[in-house]
Each structure stands twice: as C-alpha cells, then as structure tokens.
Amino acid sequence: MGEVVGAGLLAHVPTIVLPEVTRRELNGGEDTTLVSGLRRLRADVFERDDYDTVVVLDSHWATTVEFVTTAQDRRAGLYTSEELPRGMCRMPYDFPGDPELARAVARYADRHGTYITPIDDPYLPIYYATVNLWTHLGVRDDPYLGEPGRRWMSIGVCQTADTEDFLRLGRALGDAVAATDRRVLLIASGALSHTFWPLRVIRDHEASGPEHIFTPQARAADEQRIAWLRDGDHARVLDAMPEFLAFRPEARFGHYLMMIGALGEHACTAPGRLYSEYENSVGTGQVHLWFDRPANGWTA
C-alpha cells in the first residue's frame, strides 16, 4: 500500500532561477530566502531515499473541462516561458514520469464525482511551476538529468473548478497513491494572494520585502494562513476559504486544496515547517512551507 510521505506549499517564482547577481540587483543587494530555502529542503527531504515519485500540483497549468495528469514515461526538452522568456529561456529538463500513478488517479474520478484524464502526449506543454522546482529539487550530479528512479509527474488546476472540485481531485489522488506501492512527495506549487502591480509601477515593487505585497489586507490574510498552517490548523484554512478568495489566491488556491484533499482535509493536523521567509513577488505572496508525515499518519 502506498502513502504520501511528505508535502509542501512551495513558491515557484521566476526569481529562483535567475543568477544570484540578478536576484541581488532586484532586491537591494540581498538575496531572496526562497533559494536558500529550497537548498535546505533538498538536503533535508529530496536527497533522502524514502520516496519514489514527486507529484507537482501545478498552479500554472490551467485546463478547462477536466483535470489532467501527465502520463509520459519520460519528459525531456528545453523550456522557454511564454510569460517571461527573457528570464526563463531554454531551460533543460529531463526526468522519468509515472504513468501508472497518473492513470490510477484517473480511475478514481467517478468515485469522487469529478473528471480526470491522463495524457501521455510527448508534446504536452510543461510549465515553470513544475520546471523551476524540479531544477532545484530534482536535478542531481548531472546538472540536467533527474536521479534515475525518481519519478516526477504533474497535475494541472482546472480553471472552472471551485474549492470542492479541487478537494475531490485530492481525494482521488490520495486513493490512487494508497492503491499503488508508491511513496510520494506532494508539491503544491504556487502562491498565496496573487495580484500583480500594474505595469507602469511594477518595477518599483520587485524587492522581496512584504511591504510590497499588493495591499496590507492581502498581506494580513497571507500571514494569518501561514500561522494556521504552521500550527497544523488545516481545518481553519479550509473553513476560511470564502474569505481568502477575496484576495485572489493563485489558481483559487487549487494547488493547496488538491494537496490537502489527498491528506485528509479537515482531519489533517500536520504542522508546517517554514523553509523561507514570507516574501513579495511583484505584489504576490510567496512562501515555502513543508509538512512532514506525522508518525501516526496525516489524520492522527
């Protein structure tokens, strides 16, 4: 029987793949804590041998009529972002997929009243919410090859989905993991509040200090949820989703909701460990939080 052995809400912002000199130029001479946090997370979690597959819940991959899981045997190529091609250009990626798990998730769609399709098309686009984190957490000694046997797959957010739909996907994912022999790490790849500054002033807000978050109210909402997550109070985060949606969390917070749906929803009490400070990215709220599997299970 498989299990989720760890999970995280992680920031994938373009800054993390820029050269250090550029990051410091954007941030008043200081480096972002998001990069050093990923280095620590890699050492603490991703370099261990107690997992087989990483599932990225990708907030940049928006589908419309169903959820989609990547079912390729391997994904490889060069990635250039359509959003920010100057900063993310011809980034190599190469890693094995997990078609068995991708198809297993889809088999639980009917049970949970949702729609999930596995796609193995080699030309299926990839997004930087997956590539940027793989670059930090999946690359090993060969700078452009994932460690053999460590599978990575992605699941997109559905832009017509609401909170309940995202939770249903998470329930299907949890059942699929349990039905296989997989030991899985889940990555909810995305932000908290997510409103950008307008173009004419956006360069005034490139530094990482939270004073640059789009509004003080959005900052307060983000910081409250970080506090709840650090305490393991996932039930409160879920109950307060209607209020949080007013601050436009990235992808309606679908990346987190799919993750927590797989971990037991209100019954999950796993506390989060901070792997970064709470930071700004041109108006949006970013943080790395990691949840270790409690000794007695996610819903102990």
N, C-alpha and C positions, 0 to 999 in steps of 0.2 A: 504494500500500500504506500502510495506516495504522500508527500507532505510539503508544505511551504516551510522552509527553514529560516527565512528572513524576508523582510520587506522594507521598502523605503519610499519616502516622498522626496524626490531629488530634482534639483534645478538643472536645466539643460541649456542655459542661456549662451548665445554665441561667444560671449566674453571668455568662456572657459577654454576655447580652442584657439584664442589669439595668442601671439607671443607675449611673454611676460613684459617686455619693454612697452608694448602697446597697451597692455592692461594697466600698467602703472601710469602711462600718459593720460589715460581716460579717468584715472582715479586719484589725481593729486599726488602721485608718487607712491601710493600704497597699492599693494596687490589685493585682489579680491580673496576673501576667505573661502569662496566656492571651490577654487582649485586645490588649495591645501587640504580642504575637507575631503575632496574626492581621493586625494593621495592617501589620506589616513583610512578612509573607508575601504579602499582597495587592499591596503595592508591588513586591516582588521577582519575583513569579510571576504572579499573577492579573490584573495590569494589562498584561501583555505580550500580543502578538498572535500567539503561536506555538501556540495551541491552539484547538480548535473546541468540544469537549464536555468537561464535567466529569461523571464518574461517581462518585456517592456510594455507598459500601458501608455501608449504614445499619444500625447495630447495635441500633436501637430497633424496627425493623420485623421482627417475628417471624412467619414463615409456618410451615406445618406439614408439608405433603406435597410441597412443591416450592419451588424458588427462583422469585421473581417479579421481573421487570424492569418499570419504568414506561415505557409506550409511548404516552403522550399527546403530541399536537402541542404543547400548552402546558399548564402547571399554574398556576393562579391562585386566590387566595382569601384568607381570613383564618384563621390558625391559633391555636387555643387548646389548650394541653396538657391532656390528661386527668390527667396525673400531677401537674403543678404549675400549675394555672390561675391562681393569684394572680400568679405571676411571668412567665408566658408567655401573654399574653391578647390575642386579636385581632391577631396579628402578620401584616401583609400580606406576601404573596409572589406573584410573577408572573414566570415565566421560560419560555422555549421548551424543549421536550423534544427527545428524539432517538429517535423511533420506529423509524427504520431500524436504528440500532445496537441498540436493545432487542430487536428481532426477530432480528437477526443473532446475538446471544448465544444466544438460544433454539435457533437452528438447529444449534448445536454441542453441544447437550445429549447426544444419543445417542453422538456420537463419544467423549465423556468420561465416559459412564456415569452421567449424572445427569438431573435433571428441572428444566426451566426453562420458565416461561410468561410471555410478555409480556402486560401488561394495559393497555388504553387507556381504561378506565372513568374518566370525569371525577370520579366520587365516591369514587375510591380514596383512603383516608386518607393524609395526609402526616405525618411525624414530625419532632420537633425535632432529631434527629441530622442531618437534611437542612436544615431551615429555619434553624436557628441559624447554621450555617456559610455558607449562601447569604446570609444577612443581612450577614455580614462580608465575604464574598469575591465575591459575585455582584452585589450592588447597585451601581449606578453613580450618575451625577449625579441622576437622578430617584430619590429615596430608596426607591421601591417597585417599580422596574422593572429587570429584568436587562438588560445590554447586548445590543442586537439581535445575533443570530447566535451568541451564546454559549449553547450548549445545556447544560441540566442534567438528568440522569436519576439514578434511584436503583435499587439492587438490595438486597432485604432479606436478612437472615440467616434461615436455616431452623432452627427450634428442635429439630428431630430430626436435624440434621446433626452429623457429627463432623469431626475435622481433615481427613481425606481428602476428605470431601464438599465442604468449603469450598475445598480446593485444586482440586478438579475444576471447581467453578464458576469459579474464577480462570482455569483453563486455557481454558475455553470463552470467557470474556471476552477473554483475550489473543488467541485465534484470531479472534474477531469483530472486534476492533479492527484486526488485521492485514489482514483481508479487506475492510475498508472504506477510505475515504480519510480517516478521522478522525485528528486529532491530539488525544490525550486526556490529561486530568489525572485521576488516581485519588485519591479521598479515602477512606481507611479511617477512618470516623467512629466513634470510641469510645475506651474507657478501657483501662487495663492491669488490675491487680487491681481487683475491683469488689464489695466488701462494705460495706454501709452500717452506720453506727452505729444502735443501736436508738432508737426514737422518744423515750424519756424522757431520753436524753443527747445526741441528735443535734445540738442547738443548741450544745453545748459544743465541737463539732468542725467548725464552719463556716469557720474560718480556713483559709488555703491552705497553711500550713506542713506539710511532710511528716511531722512528728511526730504529726499527726492521722490518718495512714493507719491502717487498722483494726488491723493487727498489725505489729510490727517485721519479722516474716518476710515479710509481703506487700510491705512497702517494699523489703526487700533483693532480693526476686525481681524487682520492677519495675525497680529501679536496675540490676540485672545485665543485664536485657534492653535497657534504654536504652543501656548501654555497648556491648553487642553490635551493636545497630542503628546506633549512631554509627560503629562500625568496619566496617559493611557485612557483618557476620557473620550473615547471614540463615539460613545452614545451621545454626548453633548454636541460634538461636531455634526453628527447626523441630524439631531433634532433641530439644530440651528441653521440647517441648510437654506431654508427660505430667506432668512435674513442675510446670509452670506451672498446669495445670488445677486443681491442689490449692488455688490461691489465687483461684479463681473469676474469671478474667478476664472482662470484659464479653462477652456473647454467645459464650462459649467462644473468644474472640479471633478469631471468624469474620471480622470486618471486616479485620483484618490478613492473615489466611490467604487470603482471596479476593484481596486486593491482591497478595500475594507469589506466589500461583498464576499471576497474569497476568504477572508479571515474571520468571519463570524459577525460582522456588523455591530449591532449594539452590545453583543456579548463579548466582543474583543476588548481586552483591558491592557494590552501590551503597551508599556510606556516607550516613548521615543527618545533617542539619543541625538543631540544636536551634533552635526558634523560641519556646521558653518554658523556664522552669524546671520541674522535676518538682514537681507540686503535688497537694495533697489536695482532694477534694470530698466532704465528709461521710463519709470513710472510704475513698474510692476513689482510685486513682492515675491522674493526668492529665498529659499532655504533648503538645506539638506537635513532631513530627519530620518533616522534608521530605527526600525523596530525588530528586535531580536525575538525569536520564538520563545515564549516562556517555557520553563521546564515542564509544566503540566498542560501545555497546549495553548493555542491562541485564545480560547474561551474559558480558561481556567477560572 
